[in-house]
Amino acid sequence: MTGEEALLNFCAWYIDRHDVLPHDRLCQTAPLTFDPSVQQLFPAWLTARAWWSCPTKCSATEGSSWTGWPPSGSPIWTS
C-alpha cells in the first residue's frame, strides 16, 4: 500500500516534471485496478484539471496522438 506522503510527493514530482497546466487534458489509459492509474488520476485531482477516459487506440502506438478528444465543455470528469 502506498502512503499518503509518498503519493503526494509523487504527484508533486509528476506535475512539475510534466509541466501540467490548467488547459491540459490528462488521459487515463490504465484500468482503475492497475497501479499506473494512480499516476493518471491523482495529478488531475490535485491540480483541478479535466480528466478523460482514453480509448485503447489512443495509447496503441508510442508517440502517437489522438485527435478524438471531446469538446472542451464536455469532460467526462473534472475536479
Order of alpha helices (4+ residues) and beta strands (2+ residues): alpha-beta-alpha-beta-beta
